[in-house]
Amino acid sequence: MIGSIQIIAAIGLSVVNLARAQPQPSMARGDQLADPEPIVIGALVVFALSAAAAIFLVLELGQPFSGIMQISSVPLRSALAPL
């Protein structure tokens, strides 16, 4: 659980750092990046949240009998009893 929260936080921080990246003065031929617009930063944050949620769900659903979303093992045990 803690590991997935750390992954989500790291993805969010990297997206914010990407959005705030300043152009390097040593770029070739004077090419420079445009200032980040709020809509671009918002889109990157939405993307980061959806990617983090997908990673969280993959990690969480990989262990169905533990974690936040749990399923009961009683039906499985009762189905295996006659076998």
C-alpha distance (Angstrom), angle and dihedral (degrees) to the residues before:
residue distance angle dihedral
M1 . . .
I2 3.80 . .
G3 3.80 90.6 .
S4 3.81 93.1 56.6
I5 3.81 91.6 48.4
Q6 3.80 89.5 52.3
I7 3.82 90.1 50.6
I8 3.81 90.9 50.9
A9 3.81 91.4 49.1
A10 3.80 92.4 47.8
I11 3.81 92.2 51.1
G12 3.79 91.7 48.7
L13 3.79 92.9 49.2
S14 3.78 93.3 47.5
V15 3.81 91.6 51.7
V16 3.80 92.0 49.9
N17 3.80 90.2 48.3
L18 3.81 90.0 49.0
A19 3.78 91.2 51.6
R20 3.81 92.2 50.1
A21 3.80 95.5 45.6
Q22 3.79 112.6 134.8
P23 3.79 120.9 -143.4
Q24 3.77 115.4 -99.5
P25 3.81 114.2 -116.3
S26 3.81 91.6 -137.7
M27 3.81 94.9 64.4
A28 3.80 115.0 136.6
R29 3.82 120.8 -100.5
G30 3.80 93.9 0.0
D31 3.82 95.2 -70.2
Q32 3.78 110.2 161.5
L33 3.75 135.0 -179.7
A34 3.79 120.2 -114.7
D35 3.78 120.2 -113.5
P36 3.81 110.2 -90.2
E37 3.78 112.1 -100.3
P38 3.83 119.6 -140.4
I39 3.81 91.3 -117.4
V40 3.81 90.8 55.7
I41 3.80 92.0 48.7
G42 3.82 89.3 48.2
A43 3.80 91.7 50.1
L44 3.80 91.0 49.5
V45 3.80 91.2 49.9
V46 3.82 91.2 49.6
F47 3.81 89.7 49.0
A48 3.81 91.6 48.5
L49 3.80 91.9 50.0
S50 3.80 93.0 48.9
A51 3.81 92.6 46.8
A52 3.81 90.6 47.4
A53 3.81 90.8 48.5
A54 3.80 90.7 51.0
I55 3.82 91.6 50.2
F56 3.80 90.1 46.5
L57 3.81 92.0 51.8
V58 3.79 92.7 48.3
L59 3.80 90.9 50.9
E60 3.80 93.7 42.6
L61 3.80 97.1 46.7
G62 3.80 91.7 47.1
Q63 3.81 88.5 76.7
P64 3.82 106.0 42.9
F65 3.82 96.6 175.2
S66 3.83 96.4 53.4
G67 3.78 138.4 37.8
I68 3.79 132.1 47.0
M69 3.81 96.4 -43.1
Q70 3.80 107.5 47.8
I71 3.77 132.2 173.6
S72 3.76 123.0 -152.6
S73 3.78 119.4 -107.1
V74 3.83 92.9 -152.2
P75 3.85 96.5 90.6
L76 3.79 90.6 48.2
R77 3.80 91.9 49.9
S78 3.80 92.1 47.4
A79 3.83 90.8 49.8
L80 3.82 91.3 50.0
A81 3.82 94.0 47.3
P82 3.84 95.8 78.9
L83 3.77 91.6 47.0
